Amino acid sequence: MALGTATIQMQCPEQHRERLHDLVKATRAVLVLSCSSGERVVGQPMLLLRTADDTTLYVATALDADELVTLASDPRVTVVVGAGAALFDAEAVVLRERELLDGLPREAWKLWGRKKSDPSIKVLEIRPIEGAYWAGSCRHSYQYRSAPRRVAALCDAAPMAMEG
């Protein structure tokens, strides 16, 4: 095909949103990356319980007291979907409601090695800020909502005092 006859097919933002939604719906677990209290990036697999129409994810995982404090102080997370098929910048909050756990089959609890009554099992709501996926080497993204930009790099130490 001659360069002059090549056709570039542009996709609208809504098509990117739909593709991201489909990638999330096609998976059963996600990897959530956050900063630990030790200022390093940590990852934790989480079981996907439900995906809302706006691509808000509801996940289940075990969190200890330190992880809860860290998440409360910095709710910003990165979510990896489908072995890197998609990536989300998002905010996570721990929900008090545990009804979503009712839908898990008994086999899931056996594989997990936990009981539903385990207090460390938490349900998180993860609200996307921006999502991205790749088609070959092309990155496509969708902005779900605006959020304050981080001034410091991921897991930077305490901010330095301004000299003046």
C-alpha positions as CSV (number, residue, x, y, z in Angstrom):
1,M,0.0,0.0,0.0
2,A,1.4,3.4,-0.9
3,L,1.8,5.9,1.8
4,G,-0.6,8.3,0.1
5,T,-3.5,5.7,0.1
6,A,-3.1,4.7,3.8
7,T,-6.2,5.3,5.9
8,I,-5.9,6.2,9.6
9,Q,-8.9,5.2,11.6
10,M,-9.4,7.4,14.6
11,Q,-11.3,6.2,17.6
12,C,-13.4,8.4,19.8
13,P,-12.8,8.7,23.5
14,E,-16.0,6.7,24.2
15,Q,-14.6,3.7,22.3
16,H,-11.5,3.8,24.5
17,R,-13.7,3.9,27.6
18,E,-15.7,0.9,26.3
19,R,-12.5,-1.0,25.5
20,L,-11.2,-0.4,29.0
21,H,-14.5,-1.5,30.6
22,D,-14.4,-4.7,28.5
23,L,-10.9,-5.5,29.6
24,V,-11.9,-5.1,33.3
25,K,-15.0,-7.1,32.9
26,A,-13.0,-10.0,31.3
27,T,-10.8,-10.5,34.3
28,R,-11.3,-12.0,37.8
29,A,-8.4,-10.4,39.6
30,V,-6.4,-7.2,39.4
31,L,-3.0,-6.2,40.8
32,V,-3.2,-3.0,42.9
33,L,0.0,-1.0,43.4
34,S,0.4,1.6,46.2
35,C,3.1,3.1,48.4
36,S,3.8,1.3,51.6
37,S,4.5,3.2,54.9
38,G,8.2,2.4,54.1
39,E,7.9,4.6,51.0
40,R,8.2,1.8,48.5
41,V,5.9,0.5,45.8
42,V,4.0,-2.6,46.9
43,G,1.6,-4.7,44.9
44,Q,-1.3,-6.9,46.1
45,P,-3.6,-9.1,44.0
46,M,-7.2,-8.4,44.6
47,L,-10.3,-10.4,43.6
48,L,-12.7,-8.5,41.4
49,L,-16.2,-8.7,42.8
50,R,-18.0,-6.3,40.5
51,T,-17.5,-3.7,37.9
52,A,-19.9,-0.8,37.7
53,D,-21.1,0.8,34.5
54,D,-18.6,3.7,35.0
55,T,-15.8,1.1,35.4
56,T,-15.6,1.6,39.2
57,L,-14.1,-1.7,40.5
58,Y,-15.2,-3.4,43.7
59,V,-12.5,-5.8,44.9
60,A,-11.8,-8.0,47.9
61,T,-8.5,-8.5,49.6
62,A,-6.9,-9.0,53.0
63,L,-5.5,-5.8,54.6
64,D,-3.7,-5.5,57.9
65,A,-3.8,-2.5,60.2
66,D,-0.7,-0.8,58.6
67,E,-2.1,-1.3,55.1
68,L,-5.4,0.3,56.2
69,V,-3.6,3.3,57.6
70,T,-1.4,3.7,54.5
71,L,-4.4,3.5,52.2
72,A,-6.3,6.0,54.3
73,S,-3.4,8.5,54.2
74,D,-2.8,8.1,50.4
75,P,-5.8,6.5,48.5
76,R,-4.1,6.9,45.1
77,V,-3.3,3.6,43.6
78,T,-2.4,2.1,40.2
79,V,-4.4,-0.9,39.0
80,V,-3.0,-3.4,36.6
81,V,-5.6,-5.4,34.7
82,G,-5.1,-8.6,32.7
83,A,-1.3,-9.1,32.9
84,G,-0.7,-5.5,31.8
85,A,-3.5,-5.3,29.2
86,A,-4.7,-2.1,30.9
87,L,-3.5,0.2,33.6
88,F,-5.6,2.6,35.7
89,D,-4.7,5.6,37.9
90,A,-7.4,5.5,40.6
91,E,-8.4,6.2,44.2
92,A,-9.4,3.4,46.5
93,V,-11.5,3.5,49.6
94,V,-12.4,0.7,52.0
95,L,-16.1,0.1,52.3
96,R,-17.8,-1.0,55.5
97,E,-20.5,-2.9,53.6
98,R,-19.5,-6.6,53.0
99,E,-22.6,-7.7,51.0
100,L,-20.5,-8.1,47.8
101,L,-18.7,-11.0,49.6
102,D,-21.9,-12.9,49.6
103,G,-21.6,-13.7,45.9
104,L,-18.3,-15.5,46.2
105,P,-18.6,-19.2,45.8
106,R,-17.3,-21.5,48.5
107,E,-14.5,-22.7,46.3
108,A,-13.1,-19.1,46.2
109,W,-12.9,-19.0,50.0
110,K,-11.1,-22.4,50.0
111,L,-8.5,-21.2,47.4
112,W,-8.0,-18.0,49.4
113,G,-7.6,-19.9,52.7
114,R,-9.8,-17.4,54.5
115,K,-13.3,-17.3,55.9
116,K,-15.9,-14.6,55.1
117,S,-16.0,-13.7,58.8
118,D,-12.2,-12.9,58.8
119,P,-12.0,-9.2,59.8
120,S,-8.9,-8.7,57.6
121,I,-11.0,-9.3,54.5
122,K,-12.0,-5.9,53.1
123,V,-14.0,-4.7,50.2
124,L,-12.5,-1.7,48.3
125,E,-14.1,0.6,45.9
126,I,-11.6,1.7,43.3
127,R,-12.7,4.7,41.3
128,P,-10.7,5.3,38.1
129,I,-9.2,8.7,37.3
130,E,-7.5,7.7,34.0
131,G,-7.2,4.4,32.2
132,A,-4.9,3.2,29.5
133,Y,-4.5,0.2,27.3
134,W,-2.2,-0.8,24.4
135,A,-2.9,-1.9,20.9
136,G,0.5,-3.1,19.8
137,S,2.8,-0.2,20.6
138,C,0.0,2.4,20.5
139,R,-1.2,3.6,23.9
140,H,-4.9,4.6,24.2
141,S,-6.2,6.4,27.2
142,Y,-9.4,7.7,28.7
143,Q,-9.8,10.4,31.3
144,Y,-12.7,9.4,33.7
145,R,-12.5,12.5,35.9
146,S,-10.0,15.0,37.0
147,A,-8.0,14.6,40.2
148,P,-5.4,16.7,42.0
149,R,-2.0,16.0,40.4
150,R,0.7,14.6,42.6
151,V,3.5,17.0,43.0
152,A,6.0,14.5,44.3
153,A,7.0,11.3,42.4
154,L,5.4,8.1,43.5
155,C,6.7,7.2,47.0
156,D,8.9,10.2,47.4
157,A,10.1,10.9,50.9
158,A,8.7,13.8,52.9
159,P,8.7,17.0,50.9
160,M,11.7,19.2,51.2
161,A,11.4,22.6,52.9
162,M,11.4,25.6,50.6
163,E,14.4,27.8,50.9
164,G,13.9,31.4,50.7
